[in-house]
Amino acid sequence: MNPKIWLSSPHMGETEQRYVQEAFATNWIAPLGPHVDGFEKDLGTYCGVDHAAALSSGTAALHLALILVGVKAGDEVLCQSMTFSASANPIVYQGAVPVFVDSERQTWNLDPEALQAAIEDRMARRGSKPAAVIAVHLYGMPAQMDRIQQICQQYEIPLIEDAAEALGSRYKNQACGSLADLSILSFNGNKIITTSGGGALLSNHEDWIRQARFLATQARDAAPHYQHSQIGYNYRMSNVLAGIGRGQMEVLDARVRFRRAHYTYYREQLGSLPGIGWQEEAPDSFSNRWLTTLTLNPALSGGITREDLRLALERDNIESRPLWKPMHLQPVFAEAPFYGAGVAEELFDQGLCLPSGSNLTQGDLERVVRIIQSLF
């Protein structure tokens, strides 16, 4: 069997181990420590945001963001439907109700027109506006943030930016992770940089980040004994994992260059095949191309489907993956309202994520392309 080609595997640099060894040498193993402080500073500087809290996951960061903007049981939160379930699950953690919104066709992200229609309809039905909006930069592609921000400001609804997949991406020369009052990042093992597991919450509002750190360390009151006046969470990142993150930040821009080069190669080699389309980068956007994604329309490809591509790659021991199954199609959210025209469903039916890790070799890329071309 041919060697495995992974979709997006971790890619370590030169200095991560040094930071980790330093944590061991100084016995800063438990949560908090100088690497946590340093990693938070690195993230804030890179994204152009004043404050950051290093946390155990992007999901934890999103949960805290919902708490900070005041989402409570019975509220409604509007969320992009085409995303990973971690964008929606924290809504339910708060006892709130997710309301899912369709994608637009260029970036595949939150459709501003569907968003506005959803807000107005929910207000008419309930007599109150949604408690928050969650916009996602899908596969590292920036959403149409100007229009989304404008709509949220018009109705005075807090906007949370889910930039879990978009560290290193930019919108109108502003870093993703800085495009809302609260933004979240993920450092899961398959992301563009990783701390093995981890995430961050970013904001220019110091009070929010201070409160996030408090809640993330079990909300322990300032007392010599253990005293708690509100519910807290075990959401802080450890000093060891933050050390990995500091090393990964040193190679982030190089990782972005590799992934963008992979996208360019795939597009040059596969773009002329009938029925293939791509997630397009708008002129005012810069995507980290976390994953290279394509669509395949069987009506134009002679009947070849997305699943034909995936299975052919799988037979050659190459990992690929359908696009995220939209949240409004998930069994767990079957009762949730949805607003849109079926764009997310069409993308799911036709879309495929190709191997995109920054540690892929030229031979790996050629093997992927050869398998796909052979089907045509």
C-alpha positions in Angstrom: 0.0 0.0 0.0 1.2 3.5 -0.8 2.2 5.7 2.2 -0.6 7.6 3.8 -1.3 11.2 2.7 -3.2 13.0 5.4 -5.6 15.9 4.9 -3.9 18.2 7.3 -1.4 16.8 9.8 0.6 18.7 12.5 3.8 20.4 11.2 6.4 21.2 13.8 9.1 23.8 13.4 12.6 24.2 14.9 11.9 25.8 18.3 8.8 24.3 19.8 10.8 21.6 21.7 13.1 24.3 23.2 10.1 26.2 24.6 8.6 22.9 26.0 12.0 21.9 27.5 12.2 25.3 29.1 8.7 24.7 30.7 10.0 21.4 32.2 13.3 22.9 33.3 11.6 25.7 35.2 8.8 23.3 36.5 6.1 25.5 34.9 3.9 22.5 34.0 0.6 23.5 35.4 -1.8 26.0 33.7 -0.5 29.5 33.5 3.1 30.5 33.4 5.5 32.7 31.3 4.7 30.8 28.0 1.0 31.5 28.4 1.7 35.2 28.8 4.1 35.1 25.9 1.8 33.2 23.6 -1.1 35.6 24.4 1.2 38.6 23.6 2.3 36.9 20.3 -1.3 36.3 19.2 -2.4 39.9 20.1 0.6 41.4 18.2 0.0 39.2 15.1 -3.7 39.9 14.9 -3.5 43.5 15.9 -5.6 43.0 19.0 -4.9 44.4 22.5 -5.8 41.4 24.6 -5.9 37.6 24.2 -6.7 34.7 26.5 -5.1 31.3 25.7 -7.6 28.6 26.4 -8.1 24.8 26.1 -9.9 24.9 22.8 -11.7 27.1 20.3 -14.9 25.7 21.5 -14.1 27.0 25.0 -13.3 30.4 23.6 -16.7 30.5 21.8 -18.5 29.4 24.9 -16.9 32.2 26.9 -17.6 34.7 24.2 -21.4 33.9 24.4 -21.3 34.3 28.2 -19.5 37.6 27.9 -22.1 39.1 25.5 -24.9 38.0 27.8 -26.4 35.0 26.0 -28.7 33.1 28.4 -31.3 30.3 28.3 -34.1 30.8 25.9 -32.2 33.4 23.7 -31.7 32.9 20.0 -28.2 33.0 18.4 -27.8 33.3 14.6 -25.0 31.0 13.3 -23.6 30.2 10.0 -25.0 26.8 9.0 -22.0 25.6 6.9 -19.4 25.1 9.7 -18.1 22.6 12.1 -20.4 21.7 15.0 -18.1 23.5 17.5 -19.4 26.8 16.1 -23.0 25.8 17.2 -22.6 23.6 20.2 -21.7 26.4 22.7 -25.1 28.0 21.9 -26.8 25.0 23.4 -24.4 25.0 26.4 -26.0 28.3 27.3 -29.5 26.9 26.9 -30.0 29.1 24.0 -31.5 28.2 20.6 -29.4 28.2 17.4 -30.9 29.7 14.3 -28.9 28.8 11.2 -28.2 31.0 8.2 -27.2 30.0 4.7 -23.9 30.7 2.8 -23.3 33.0 -0.2 -21.6 31.5 -3.2 -18.3 33.4 -3.5 -16.7 32.8 -0.1 -19.2 30.1 1.1 -19.6 32.1 4.3 -22.5 33.7 6.1 -24.9 35.3 3.5 -25.5 38.9 4.6 -28.9 39.1 2.8 -30.1 35.9 4.5 -28.7 37.1 7.8 -30.8 40.3 7.6 -33.9 38.4 6.6 -33.4 36.0 9.5 -33.0 38.9 12.0 -36.1 40.7 10.8 -38.2 37.5 10.8 -37.0 36.4 14.3 -37.8 39.9 15.6 -41.3 39.7 14.1 -42.0 36.2 15.5 -40.6 36.8 19.0 -40.8 40.5 19.6 -37.1 40.5 20.5 -33.9 40.5 18.6 -31.4 37.6 18.6 -28.8 37.8 21.3 -25.7 37.3 19.1 -24.4 36.5 15.6 -21.6 34.0 14.9 -19.8 34.5 11.6 -17.2 31.9 10.5 -14.3 32.2 8.0 -14.8 28.8 6.4 -11.5 27.0 5.5 -9.6 30.2 6.1 -11.6 32.3 3.6 -12.7 35.6 5.1 -16.4 36.3 5.2 -18.0 39.5 3.9 -17.3 41.2 7.2 -18.1 44.8 6.3 -21.7 43.9 5.4 -22.1 41.5 8.4 -20.7 44.1 10.8 -23.0 46.8 9.3 -26.1 44.5 9.8 -25.1 43.7 13.4 -24.5 47.4 14.2 -27.9 48.3 12.6 -29.8 46.0 14.9 -27.3 46.4 17.9 -26.6 42.7 18.0 -23.2 41.5 19.3 -21.0 39.9 16.6 -18.7 37.0 17.4 -16.0 36.2 14.8 -15.2 32.4 14.5 -11.7 32.6 13.1 -10.8 29.0 14.2 -9.7 28.2 10.6 -8.4 31.6 9.6 -5.3 32.5 11.6 -3.0 34.2 9.0 -5.9 35.3 6.8 -6.8 39.0 6.2 -9.8 41.0 5.2 -9.1 44.5 3.7 -5.6 44.2 5.2 -7.0 43.5 8.7 -6.1 40.2 10.3 -8.9 37.7 10.8 -9.2 37.4 14.6 -9.6 41.2 14.9 -12.8 41.8 12.9 -15.4 41.8 15.8 -15.6 42.8 19.4 -14.8 39.2 20.3 -12.9 36.7 18.1 -11.9 33.1 18.6 -9.0 31.0 17.3 -8.4 27.2 17.3 -5.0 25.4 17.6 -6.4 21.9 17.2 -4.0 19.3 15.7 -5.2 19.9 12.1 -5.1 23.7 12.1 -2.6 25.9 10.3 -0.6 26.0 13.6 -1.3 23.7 16.6 -0.7 23.4 20.3 -2.0 19.8 20.0 -5.2 21.2 21.5 -6.1 24.7 22.3 -7.7 28.0 21.4 -7.8 31.7 22.2 -10.3 34.5 22.7 -9.2 37.9 21.4 -10.6 41.4 22.0 -9.7 45.0 22.4 -11.9 45.1 25.4 -9.6 44.5 28.4 -12.5 43.9 30.8 -13.9 41.1 28.7 -10.6 39.2 28.4 -9.9 39.7 32.1 -13.4 38.2 32.9 -12.7 35.4 30.4 -9.5 34.4 32.2 -11.4 34.5 35.5 -14.2 32.3 34.3 -11.7 29.9 32.6 -9.9 29.2 35.9 -13.0 28.0 37.7 -14.1 31.6 38.6 -12.2 31.5 41.9 -12.8 34.6 44.0 -10.0 36.7 45.4 -9.8 34.9 48.8 -7.2 32.9 50.6 -9.6 29.9 50.6 -11.5 28.5 47.6 -14.6 30.6 47.2 -16.8 30.9 44.1 -19.6 33.4 43.6 -20.4 32.2 40.0 -20.0 29.2 37.9 -16.6 28.8 36.3 -14.8 26.5 33.9 -11.6 24.6 33.5 -10.7 26.3 30.2 -7.2 27.6 30.6 -4.3 26.5 28.3 -1.3 24.9 30.1 2.2 26.5 30.0 3.6 23.5 28.2 1.1 23.7 25.3 1.6 27.5 25.1 5.3 26.8 24.6 4.4 24.7 21.6 2.3 27.6 20.4 5.1 30.1 20.7 7.3 28.0 18.5 4.5 27.6 16.0 3.9 31.3 15.8 7.5 31.7 14.5 6.7 29.6 11.4 3.1 30.7 10.9 3.7 32.9 7.8 5.8 30.1 6.2 2.9 27.7 6.8 0.5 30.1 5.1 2.8 30.3 2.1 3.0 26.5 1.7 -0.7 26.1 1.9 -1.4 28.9 -0.6 1.2 27.3 -2.9 -0.7 23.9 -2.6 -3.9 25.6 -3.7 -2.2 27.3 -6.7 -0.8 23.9 -7.8 -4.1 22.1 -7.5 -5.9 24.8 -9.4 -3.3 24.9 -12.2 -3.4 21.1 -12.6 -7.2 20.5 -12.1 -8.8 23.7 -13.1 -9.5 22.7 -16.7 -11.3 19.5 -15.8 -15.0 19.8 -16.5 -17.3 20.6 -13.6 -14.7 21.7 -11.1 -15.1 24.9 -9.2 -13.2 26.6 -6.3 -13.7 28.7 -3.2 -12.9 32.1 -4.6 -10.8 34.7 -2.9 -12.3 38.2 -3.2 -10.0 41.1 -4.3 -10.1 42.6 -0.8 -9.3 39.2 1.0 -6.3 37.1 1.6 -7.0 33.5 2.6 -4.5 31.3 4.5 -6.0 28.4 2.4 -6.1 26.2 5.5 -7.7 23.6 3.3 -7.9 23.6 -0.5 -11.5 22.9 -1.4 -13.2 22.2 -4.7 -16.7 21.5 -5.9 -17.6 19.0 -8.6 -20.8 19.4 -10.5 -21.8 16.0 -12.0 -24.0 17.6 -14.6 -20.9 19.1 -16.1 -18.4 16.4 -15.3 -20.0 13.5 -17.2 -21.5 12.1 -14.1 -18.3 12.0 -12.0 -19.2 13.0 -8.4 -17.5 14.4 -5.3 -17.8 10.9 -3.8 -16.2 9.3 -6.8 -13.1 11.5 -6.2 -13.1 10.8 -2.5 -13.3 7.0 -2.9 -10.6 7.0 -5.6 -8.3 8.9 -3.3 -9.2 6.6 -0.4 -8.2 3.5 -2.4 -4.8 5.0 -2.9 -4.5 5.7 0.9 -5.1 9.4 0.5 -7.3 11.2 3.0 -9.8 13.7 1.7 -13.1 14.9 3.2 -16.5 16.2 2.1 -17.2 19.8 3.1 -18.8 20.4 6.5 -22.3 19.0 6.6 -24.5 22.1 7.3 -25.7 22.4 10.8 -29.4 22.6 9.8 -29.0 19.1 8.3 -27.5 17.6 11.4 -29.8 15.3 13.4 -29.0 17.0 16.6 -30.3 20.3 15.2 -33.2 19.0 13.2 -35.7 21.3 15.0 -33.6 24.5 14.6 -34.8 27.3 12.3 -32.9 27.8 9.0 -32.9 30.8 6.6 -31.5 30.5 3.1 -31.9 29.2 -0.4 -30.0 25.9 -0.2 -26.5 27.1 -1.1 -24.9 25.3 1.8 -26.7 22.1 0.9 -25.4 22.3 -2.7 -21.9 23.0 -1.5 -22.0 20.0 0.8 -23.3 17.7 -2.0 -20.6 18.8 -4.4 -17.6 19.8 -2.2 -14.4 18.1 -1.3 -11.4 19.1 0.9 -8.1 18.0 -0.6 -4.9 17.2 1.3 -3.5 20.6 2.3 -0.9 20.2 5.1 2.1 22.5 4.9 4.3 19.4 5.2 3.1 17.8 2.0 5.9 17.0 -0.5 5.7 17.8 -4.2 5.4 14.0 -4.8 2.4 13.9 -2.5 0.7 16.7 -4.5 1.5 15.0 -7.8 0.0 11.7 -6.5 -3.3 13.4 -5.5 -3.5 15.2 -8.9 -2.7 12.0 -10.8 -5.5 10.1 -9.1 -8.1 12.8 -9.8 -7.1 13.3 -13.4 -7.3 9.5 -14.0 -11.1 9.7 -13.3 -11.5 12.1 -16.2 
